[in-house]
């Protein structure tokens, strides 16, 4: 008999094997395993899981279809709310959202909602299930800046409503952070990301790459000269932050953003590509979020001994528990309650080490987490040849700086209404990391949906 209080285990690559390759770690459910896991759902009348989902997927609805073995119907349920189910099933923090409020989890383990969503999306891809474009458009044109999760979601929702949508992407490949930021071993590019982008295009969305809005064309030109009726800014937050400590400009110090872009977008991890990357032998990644885990696990696969250096304790690590667990399994060392104070260099200006200080936790700060306080006299040195800074990112000011009337806050984030994405400039909407600063894929998607609603309301009222 199946123990209904426990999840059906999901298959994964062995840690020792996967630490030396870039293949996907999680192998997902089989049909039988997915149906078994779906049978654990309590089918609550008041489904708290839906309230925990930022894009409001009908979770009990699609799980019921899985239990019945009708995977195409399950895909149809998910498609009503999400254009990126294979992505979300892999990278969303379900444990703090839908699964975090699952009633089954009160006296046992929550239903594996994320793994079931992934199963449905992968089954759909393998069986050629694609979304249908609307039969006709309404003649209204909308420009979307950025092809990351926020832009793709906004574009998909608007296309379903009949709008003629064009996405403008600065890089040579669409996908935004899904392509340049998240490693192959967490999110396969060819099978998963590119397929979901193609599905958005099949709704009628056009994508133009190598267009830098603010340089190639301005927002005012899109509205006044190119014939667009509204613009959605989903350009993300790609400007890395640094600590401002001595030695930070040394050779061998990278932002996680650059490091991951070289590996993911430009395929530096593959022998058949010439993209240079500092593999390093002794690497420290400074930070404790998902991006830090991605950078550390990438450096490990490139042959380095890797340390995560984080100034708070494990309880405060912002990364998903699953990512921390995987990193530890693979052999990454966590130096917690530790903070860098100086990057040490050799006579040629290359990193030779990092001076750090031990920390202890004091009173809570504005974020609610206990503030790290240096312990006097506890400084020590780490021998290193590479340091990767993963301290967060902020929006690039290029768009806001070339768009009169577009208000930003002190962090250079665009000011926009949460419910609609409406900005201070008429006809311009925004959402995702460009508004909030760096956040999760699913929150960017939520903002994309809000932007689509706001644009639809705005253009409907103008008729």
C-alpha positions, -999 to 999 in steps of 0.1 A, spaced: 0 0 0 12 35 -9 19 58 21 -3 88 13 15 110 38 48 108 17 56 121 -17 64 97 -45 102 101 -47 115 118 -79 145 103 -97 177 123 -98 213 118 -112 237 104 -86 256 134 -70 291 121 -79 281 116 -115 262 149 -120 290 169 -104 310 162 -136 284 169 -162 259 196 -172 229 172 -178 197 179 -159 199 168 -122 162 160 -118 149 133 -141 112 138 -133 82 115 -129 71 86 -152 34 85 -161 28 59 -134 46 79 -107 28 111 -117 -6 94 -115 4 80 -81 15 114 -68 -17 130 -82 -38 106 -62 -24 121 -30 -43 154 -37 -72 159 -13 -92 179 -38 -100 206 -13 -131 227 -20 -112 258 -9 -79 251 -26 -53 270 -6 -27 260 -32 -43 282 -58 -40 311 -35 -3 304 -31 3 304 -68 12 339 -81 -3 332 -115 -34 314 -101 -31 280 -119 -61 258 -113 -39 233 -94 -66 208 -82 -80 209 -118 -49 198 -135 -39 173 -108 -73 156 -111 -67 152 -149 -33 136 -142 -49 112 -118 -74 102 -145 -46 98 -170 -58 126 -192 -25 145 -196 -37 166 -225 -66 179 -205 -42 187 -176 -20 207 -201 -51 226 -212 -59 235 -176 -24 248 -169 -23 267 -203 -52 289 -191 -29 306 -166 8 298 -176 27 300 -208 59 285 -192 49 253 -173 81 234 -181 101 263 -167 80 269 -136 78 232 -128 116 233 -126 126 266 -110 96 280 -91 100 280 -53 69 258 -48 79 250 -12 71 285 -2 41 290 -25 16 264 -36 32 235 -18 38 257 12 1 260 19 -10 225 7 -34 209 32 -18 175 26 14 190 40 -2 196 75 1 160 85 27 147 61 44 159 29 28 184 5 17 172 -29 46 176 -54 28 202 -74 59 215 -92 70 181 -103 35 173 -116 34 206 -135 68 197 -150 55 162 -159 25 176 -178 47 202 -197 72 175 -207 45 151 -217 30 178 -239 63 186 -256 70 149 -263 35 144 -277 34 176 -298 7 194 -279 9 231 -289 -12 262 -281 -37 275 -307 -34 311 -319 -66 332 -319 -85 330 -352 -82 368 -358 -64 398 -343 -80 430 -332 -56 452 -351 -40 468 -320 -2 466 -317 17 461 -285 55 462 -280 71 441 -253 106 449 -242 125 419 -230 119 382 -237 124 369 -202 95 353 -181 77 386 -176 78 397 -212 69 362 -225 40 359 -202 26 394 -210 30 387 -247 13 354 -245 -17 367 -226 -21 397 -250 -18 374 -281 -46 352 -267 -67 384 -265 -61 391 -301 -34 418 -299 -5 419 -324 25 416 -302 62 421 -310 89 414 -284 122 433 -286 151 414 -271 186 430 -266 205 397 -268 209 374 -298 187 347 -283 153 352 -267 146 339 -232 162 365 -209 173 351 -176 159 316 -186 187 315 -212 216 335 -197 211 330 -160 199 295 -151 223 266 -158 216 237 -181 216 212 -152 186 230 -138 169 242 -169 177 226 -203 178 252 -230 170 233 -263 144 209 -250 126 231 -224 132 269 -228 133 271 -266 102 249 -269 82 272 -245 94 302 -264 82 286 -297 49 279 -281 45 316 -273 54 324 -309 27 300 -321 2 322 -304 12 348 -330 39 367 -311 68 380 -331 103 383 -315 130 406 -328 165 400 -313 195 423 -311 173 453 -305 185 475 -276 156 497 -266 170 530 -255 198 527 -281 185 510 -313 151 526 -308 134 545 -280 100 539 -263 88 572 -277 97 561 -312 79 528 -307 48 547 -297 50 577 -321 68 563 -352 64 525 -352 27 525 -346 25 506 -313 -5 514 -291 11 504 -258 45 492 -245 53 467 -217 88 469 -202 99 435 -190 137 442 -194 147 425 -161 175 435 -138 209 427 -154 232 452 -137 253 434 -111 261 447 -76 294 446 -59 306 450 -23 330 480 -28 358 463 -9 396 467 -17 408 445 -45 374 439 -60 386 451 -95 413 424 -96 417 399 -124 398 368 -115 368 386 -98 335 382 -117 299 390 -112 278 359 -111 258 375 -140 288 376 -163 301 342 -152 267 325 -158 261 344 -191 294 331 -204 285 295 -195 248 294 -203 241 318 -232 276 316 -248 281 278 -240 316 282 -224 311 249 -206 311 231 -239 343 220 -256 330 228 -291 326 265 -282 355 290 -280 339 313 -253 366 319 -226 357 314 -190 378 314 -158 373 279 -146 395 283 -116 409 257 -92 399 273 -59 367 294 -62 347 314 -37 311 325 -45 300 354 -23 263 353 -16 235 328 -6 207 331 -32 198 308 -61 222 326 -84 250 320 -60 241 282 -60 240 283 -98 274 299 -101 290 276 -74 276 245 -90 287 257 -125 323 263 -112 323 228 -96 314 212 -129 342 232 -145 367 214 -122 370 238 -92 370 233 -54 342 257 -45 332 276 -13 300 295 -7 308 325 15 277 339 32 275 364 60 244 349 78 236 314 90 221 285 70 186 294 83 188 328 65 200 314 32 177 329 6 183 301 -19 157 273 -23 163 244 1 164 220 -29 193 240 -44 212 241 -11 207 204 -7 219 196 -42 250 219 -38 260 201 -5 254 167 -21 278 177 -49 306 187 -25 303 225 -23 316 238 10 295 264 29 315 290 49 286 306 68 286 336 91 316 348 70 321 381 52 348 392 28 367 424 37 394 424 10 404 406 -22 441 397 -21 462 399 -53 496 388 -65 522 410 -81 505 406 -115 471 418 -102 454 384 -102 434 370 -73 454 350 -48 430 349 -19 404 367 1 405 382 36 373 374 56 359 381 90 337 358 111 302 371 119 275 366 145 238 373 143 225 403 162 191 420 162 167 417 132 171 443 105 144 458 82 141 425 63 132 407 95 164 386 94 189 389 122 216 414 113 252 400 109 277 416 132 315 413 128 334 394 155 364 415 164 398 398 159 384 369 138 398 378 104 414 350 84 425 344 48 412 320 22 436 309 -6 417 314 -39 423 321 -76 387 331 -85 360 351 -67 324 353 -80 302 380 -66 265 371 -63 250 400 -44 220 407 -65 213 429 -96 195 461 -104 178 473 -136 200 488 -163 192 526 -164 193 527 -202 156 526 -208 146 549 -180 173 573 -189 160 576 -225 123 578 -217 110 612 -206 82 610 -181 91 575 -168 96 576 -131 121 555 -112 128 551 -75 161 555 -57 172 520 -67 166 529 -104 136 505 -106 106 517 -127 77 528 -106 46 509 -117 12 498 -102 12 462 -90 -23 454 -103 -19 467 -138 18 475 -144 8 511 -153 38 535 -151 39 573 -149 41 575 -187 9 572 -207 6 539 -227 37 524 -210 35 495 -186 62 476 -167 67 445 -145 91 419 -133 127 427 -121 127 460 -139 102 471 -113 110 450 -82 147 444 -86 159 408 -89 132 383 -79 119 349 -90 107 337 -124 71 331 -111 68 366 -97 80 380 -130 53 360 -147 27 373 -123 38 408 -132 36 400 -169 0 388 -164 -8 420 -145 7 441 -173 -14 423 -199 -45 430 -179 -35 466 -175 -28 471 -212 -61 453 -222 -80 476 -199 -62 507 -211 -67 500 -248 -103 488 -243 -111 522 -227 -95 541 -256 -119 525 -282 
